[in-house]
Amino acid sequence: MEAPESSSNPVPQDVHSNTLESQKAGSPLVAQLRKLIFCRMLVGVSDGRFFLGVFYCIDKQGNIILQDAVEYRSTRRSPSSPMEQRCVGLILIPVSCRSSCHIECGIDEQMSLLSLNK
């Protein structure tokens, strides 16, 4: 008995072509984000805290993961009050909580990142 020809390729061709097209369409932004991996990042959240850590990854929804992160928060409500800090390690910051995001990098990298704000 002969095996059917379709068994050698279990995934239909149109799925492969759609996947390749979507990868090509997102590749410039993905390339820009890959340059940011392992850069130091400061992320502010809506409740006033800040997290400083190493950028590890971002998902399609925009959630950011920092490694070796430190949390900074004000102990009092006045702007001149000292900041309290604690090590949190690996942390996921949801896009819904994020209020600001800054990367420590050189001026050339900063200029190239301006193209991400579309």
Secondary structure, DSSP 8 states (H G I E B T S, - for coil): ----GGGG--S-HHHHHHHHHHHHHHHHHHHHHHHHTT-EEEEEETTS-EEEEEEEEE-TT--EEEEEEEEEEESSSSTTS-EEEEEEEEEEE-TTTEEEEEE---HHHHHHHGGG--
